[in-house]
Amino acid sequence: MRMKLEHPLAITMWDFSWLERKWPGAGYEDWNQILDELKDRGYDAVRIDAYPHLMSVGPEREWTLKPEWSVQDWGAPSLTKISSLRENFVNFIAACRDKGIFVALSTWFREDVDNHRMNIKNADNLAQMWISVLNVIEEENLEDSILYVDLCNEFPMSSWCPWLAQSLGKDPTQEVLRATPEVTDFMKKSIETVKSRYPQYDYCFSVCSEFDTVDQQDVSFMDILEPHIWMAQWSEFYQKVGYGYERFSYVGYDNMVLHAEKLYRSKPEYWQERMYEGIDAAARWSELSGKPLVTTECWGIVDYKDWPLLNWDWIMELCELGVKRAASKGRWFAIATSNFCGPQFKGMWRDIEWHRGMTDIIHSSRLPGGK
């Protein structure tokens, strides 16, 4: 990667929550306070949504956004509005810069009421949207704050890039796989176009699937790899629990309450080994491709929150083991402690000493190519 680091960074994901969770008690009302708290816990970087599809169209206008879900605590659980996107974006990154926190740019392509994300018809459309974001970074002299650029979260999941199938001339209901020539070409052209204008950044498409075909995937045009890794993704855990990623129903969380911790406690070593399989596979991919790793979403289960009868101790146990395993591999330049490291997840956020212990482990680990 292009940025010279002294040690691996401790990174967290604040997705679209950084801007959308601004109502009283939502956690992100005071950026200076929460960034101070993040720094106090030992973190060096944060990954956020840059809203390229909105920034490129109306950086100062008001946008009405539909909820991605109602049961999760990332973003807004109902209809919400954001405005002055450019100003807020610049102010947030400037606040990070002032506190010595790097910013990784990504996007979940949040759906506005007019669904502007569907204007992406080809790789150049995606690239030009990102160039408009990086133009803002250049104009505001914030280049040194940018850790890397992820052109789309968890590509090519239709949740985050529903525009992809149509851009490839496919039926919107048709599954699109990354390990195909047309999707590889789409990613390659997108990155090459953005990089031709802004070569100083590291680029990638973050992923959470198709790990069984990484030896067939061309990632030569990416500077880094960002795999998202969970025990639940590498096992039958959710199937046994009865959790189906329900977005607007509490059935999944009811089943989580009834079964999740009990199932984990019944054979913890088994579930831990499934998590290790995912981490070890990512490390092998890094070695095979020669690309350094960053992981910002991980390690135990994908979805969780403060909720009646849901305990954090077993989640944090898995996350601690995940951090230690990843840190031992020497293939990560940035490691997260979970995808719950934000002020809205009070049960995890309030344990300051746990965070400090985890970030100390990350900081003391080896960089890719280091000794």
C-alpha positions in Angstrom: 0.0 0.0 0.0 1.0 3.6 -0.6 0.8 4.9 3.0 3.8 4.3 5.1 2.8 2.9 8.5 4.8 2.1 11.6 2.4 -0.6 12.8 -1.0 -2.0 11.9 -3.9 0.3 12.5 -6.9 -0.3 14.7 -9.9 0.6 12.5 -13.7 0.7 13.0 -16.7 1.0 10.7 -19.1 3.9 11.2 -20.8 3.2 7.8 -23.7 5.7 7.2 -24.3 6.0 10.9 -21.8 8.9 11.1 -24.3 11.2 9.4 -27.7 9.5 9.8 -27.7 8.8 13.5 -27.9 12.4 14.7 -31.1 12.3 16.7 -30.9 12.6 20.5 -29.4 9.5 21.9 -28.5 8.0 18.6 -24.7 8.2 19.3 -23.3 10.5 16.7 -24.7 13.9 17.7 -21.3 15.2 18.8 -18.5 14.1 16.5 -15.7 15.7 18.6 -16.8 13.8 21.6 -17.1 10.4 20.0 -13.9 10.8 18.0 -12.1 11.6 21.3 -13.7 8.5 22.8 -12.6 6.5 19.8 -9.0 7.8 20.1 -9.1 7.1 23.9 -9.9 3.4 23.1 -6.8 3.3 20.9 -8.3 3.4 17.4 -6.5 5.0 14.5 -9.0 4.9 11.6 -12.7 4.9 10.7 -14.4 3.7 7.6 -17.4 5.7 6.5 -20.0 6.1 3.7 -19.1 8.9 1.3 -22.4 8.8 -0.5 -20.8 9.2 -4.0 -24.1 8.8 -5.8 -25.6 11.7 -3.9 -22.5 13.8 -3.6 -22.1 13.8 -7.4 -25.6 15.0 -7.9 -26.4 17.4 -5.1 -23.7 17.9 -2.4 -25.7 20.7 -0.7 -29.3 19.7 -1.2 -31.6 17.8 1.2 -31.9 14.1 0.6 -34.7 11.8 1.9 -33.4 8.3 2.6 -35.4 5.1 3.0 -34.5 2.8 5.8 -32.2 -0.1 5.0 -33.8 -1.9 7.9 -35.8 -1.2 11.1 -34.3 -3.8 13.4 -30.5 -3.0 13.2 -28.7 -0.1 14.8 -26.6 1.0 11.9 -28.0 4.1 10.3 -31.6 5.2 10.7 -34.4 2.7 11.4 -37.0 4.7 9.5 -37.3 7.4 6.9 -34.7 10.1 7.5 -33.3 13.2 5.8 -29.7 14.4 5.4 -28.5 17.7 4.0 -25.4 19.7 3.4 -23.6 16.5 2.5 -20.4 18.1 1.3 -20.1 20.4 4.4 -20.7 17.5 6.8 -18.4 15.2 4.9 -15.6 17.8 5.0 -16.2 18.7 8.6 -16.1 15.1 9.8 -12.9 14.3 8.0 -11.3 17.5 9.2 -12.3 16.6 12.8 -10.7 13.2 12.2 -7.5 14.8 10.9 -7.3 17.1 13.9 -7.4 14.1 16.2 -5.0 12.0 14.2 -7.6 9.6 12.9 -7.4 8.3 9.3 -10.6 7.9 7.2 -11.3 5.0 4.8 -14.0 5.9 2.2 -16.6 3.4 1.2 -20.3 3.4 0.3 -23.4 1.3 0.9 -25.3 3.2 -1.8 -28.1 4.3 0.4 -31.5 4.4 -1.3 -33.1 7.9 -1.6 -36.7 8.3 -2.5 -35.8 8.9 -6.2 -33.3 6.0 -6.1 -30.4 7.9 -7.7 -28.1 4.9 -7.2 -29.8 3.2 -10.1 -28.3 5.8 -12.4 -25.1 3.7 -12.5 -25.2 2.1 -15.9 -21.6 1.2 -16.4 -18.2 1.2 -14.8 -17.5 4.8 -15.9 -20.6 6.1 -14.1 -19.4 4.6 -10.8 -15.9 6.0 -11.4 -17.1 9.5 -12.1 -19.2 9.5 -8.9 -16.1 8.6 -6.9 -14.0 11.2 -8.7 -16.5 13.8 -7.6 -16.0 12.7 -4.0 -12.2 12.8 -4.3 -12.4 16.3 -6.0 -13.9 17.5 -2.7 -11.0 15.9 -0.8 -8.5 17.6 -3.0 -10.2 21.0 -2.9 -10.3 20.9 0.9 -6.7 19.7 1.3 -7.7 16.5 3.1 -5.7 14.0 1.0 -3.4 13.0 3.8 -6.3 11.9 5.9 -7.6 9.2 3.4 -6.4 5.7 4.2 -8.0 4.0 1.2 -11.1 4.0 -1.0 -13.5 1.1 -1.2 -15.7 1.6 -4.3 -18.6 -0.5 -3.0 -19.3 -2.3 0.2 -19.4 -6.1 0.0 -19.4 -6.3 -3.7 -21.3 -7.6 -5.6 -24.2 -8.2 -3.0 -27.4 -6.8 -4.5 -28.2 -5.2 -1.1 -25.5 -2.7 -1.7 -25.2 -2.5 -5.5 -28.7 -3.3 -6.9 -27.6 -1.4 -10.0 -24.9 -3.9 -11.0 -27.1 -6.5 -12.8 -28.7 -3.9 -15.1 -25.3 -2.4 -15.8 -24.2 -5.8 -17.1 -27.3 -6.3 -19.1 -28.7 -9.0 -16.8 -32.1 -9.5 -15.2 -32.2 -7.7 -11.8 -33.1 -10.9 -10.1 -30.1 -12.8 -11.6 -27.2 -13.6 -9.3 -24.1 -11.8 -10.2 -20.7 -13.3 -9.2 -17.4 -11.5 -8.7 -15.5 -14.4 -10.2 -16.8 -13.9 -13.7 -15.1 -12.0 -16.6 -17.8 -9.3 -16.9 -17.7 -8.4 -13.2 -13.9 -8.5 -13.0 -13.8 -6.1 -16.0 -16.4 -3.8 -14.3 -14.2 -3.6 -11.2 -11.0 -3.2 -13.1 -12.4 -0.4 -15.3 -13.9 1.5 -12.4 -10.6 1.4 -10.4 -8.4 2.3 -13.3 -10.6 5.3 -14.2 -10.6 6.7 -10.7 -6.9 5.9 -10.3 -6.0 7.7 -13.5 -7.3 10.9 -11.9 -6.2 10.2 -8.3 -3.3 7.8 -8.3 -2.2 8.6 -4.8 -4.8 6.4 -3.1 -5.2 2.7 -2.5 -8.4 1.2 -4.0 -10.5 -1.9 -3.6 -13.9 -3.4 -3.6 -14.7 -4.9 -0.1 -16.1 -8.4 -0.1 -17.8 -10.9 2.2 -18.5 -13.8 -0.2 -17.1 -16.1 -2.9 -14.1 -17.0 -0.8 -14.2 -20.5 -2.3 -13.1 -19.1 -5.7 -10.4 -16.6 -4.7 -7.8 -18.6 -6.6 -9.8 -17.8 -9.8 -10.4 -14.2 -9.1 -8.2 -11.5 -10.7 -7.5 -8.8 -8.1 -4.3 -7.5 -9.7 -5.9 -4.1 -10.2 -6.7 -3.7 -6.5 -4.1 -2.2 -4.2 -5.5 -3.9 -1.1 -8.1 -6.6 -0.1 -10.9 -5.9 2.3 -12.6 -9.2 3.3 -15.3 -9.1 5.9 -15.1 -12.2 8.1 -17.5 -13.7 10.6 -17.8 -17.1 12.3 -21.5 -17.1 11.4 -20.5 -16.7 7.7 -18.1 -19.6 7.9 -20.5 -22.0 9.6 -24.0 -23.2 10.0 -24.5 -21.1 13.1 -27.3 -18.9 11.8 -29.1 -21.8 10.3 -29.2 -23.6 13.7 -30.1 -20.4 15.5 -32.9 -19.6 13.1 -31.6 -16.2 12.1 -32.2 -15.1 8.5 -31.0 -11.5 8.2 -34.6 -10.3 8.7 -34.6 -6.6 7.9 -38.1 -5.5 9.1 -39.0 -8.3 11.5 -37.9 -9.3 14.9 -38.2 -13.0 14.3 -34.5 -13.3 13.8 -33.7 -11.5 17.0 -36.2 -13.5 18.9 -34.5 -16.6 17.8 -31.1 -15.1 18.7 -32.3 -14.5 22.2 -33.6 -18.1 22.5 -30.7 -19.9 20.9 -27.5 -18.0 20.0 -25.5 -17.8 23.2 -26.7 -21.3 24.3 -25.5 -22.7 20.9 -22.1 -21.0 21.2 -21.6 -22.1 24.8 -22.5 -25.7 23.9 -19.3 -26.1 21.9 -17.3 -22.9 21.8 -14.1 -24.5 20.4 -16.0 -25.7 17.3 -17.4 -22.2 16.5 -14.0 -20.6 17.2 -12.4 -23.0 14.7 -14.9 -22.0 12.1 -14.0 -18.3 12.6 -10.3 -19.2 12.4 -10.9 -21.0 9.0 -12.2 -17.7 7.6 -9.3 -15.7 9.0 -6.7 -18.2 7.8 -8.3 -18.3 4.3 -8.1 -14.5 4.1 -4.4 -14.6 5.1 -3.7 -17.3 2.4 -5.5 -15.1 -0.2 -3.3 -12.2 0.8 -0.2 -14.3 0.4 -1.4 -15.7 -3.0 -2.3 -12.3 -4.4 0.5 -10.3 -2.7 -2.1 -7.8 -1.5 -2.2 -6.5 2.1 -5.4 -6.9 4.1 -7.8 -4.7 6.0 -10.9 -6.0 7.8 -13.5 -3.6 9.2 -16.4 -5.9 9.7 -15.9 -9.1 11.8 -15.5 -11.5 13.9 -18.2 -13.5 15.6 -21.7 -12.8 14.2 -22.9 -10.3 11.6 -25.8 -8.7 13.4 -26.2 -7.8 17.1 -27.2 -5.0 19.4 -28.2 -3.9 22.9 -31.4 -5.9 23.4 -33.2 -7.7 26.2 -31.5 -11.0 27.1 -28.7 -10.5 24.6 -25.3 -10.5 26.4 -22.1 -9.0 25.0 -19.6 -11.2 26.8 -19.7 -14.1 24.3 -19.6 -11.7 21.4 -16.5 -10.0 22.8 -14.9 -13.3 23.6 -15.1 -14.3 19.9 -14.0 -10.8 18.8 -10.9 -11.0 21.1 -10.0 -14.3 19.6 -10.5 -13.0 16.1 -8.3 -10.0 16.7 -5.5 -12.2 18.1 -5.7 -14.7 15.2 -5.6 -11.9 12.5 -2.9 -10.1 14.3 -0.7 -13.2 14.5 -0.8 -13.6 10.7 1.2 -10.6 9.7 -1.0 -9.9 6.6 -3.2 -7.1 7.9 -2.3 -3.4 7.8 -5.6 -2.5 9.6 -7.7 -4.7 11.9 -11.2 -4.0 13.4 -12.3 -5.4 16.7 -15.9 -6.0 15.4 -18.5 -4.2 13.4 -20.1 -3.0 16.7 -17.4 -0.6 17.6 -19.5 2.5 17.7 -21.3 4.6 20.4 -24.7 3.2 19.5 -23.6 -0.2 20.8 -23.3 0.8 24.4 -22.8 -2.7 25.7 -19.5 -2.9 23.8 -18.5 0.7 23.6 -18.5 1.3 27.4 -15.8 -1.3 28.1 -12.9 1.0 27.5 -10.3 -1.3 28.9 -11.3 -4.1 26.6 -10.9 -1.8 23.6 -7.5 -0.6 24.8 -6.4 -4.2 25.2 -7.5 -5.1 21.7 -6.0 -2.1 20.0 -2.7 -2.7 21.9 -2.6 -6.2 20.4 -3.3 -4.7 16.9 -0.6 -2.1 17.3 2.0 -4.6 18.4 1.4 -7.0 15.5 3.4 -7.2 12.3 2.7 -5.3 9.1 2.6 -7.3 5.8 6.2 -7.8 4.8 7.5 -6.9 8.3 9.4 -8.9 10.8 
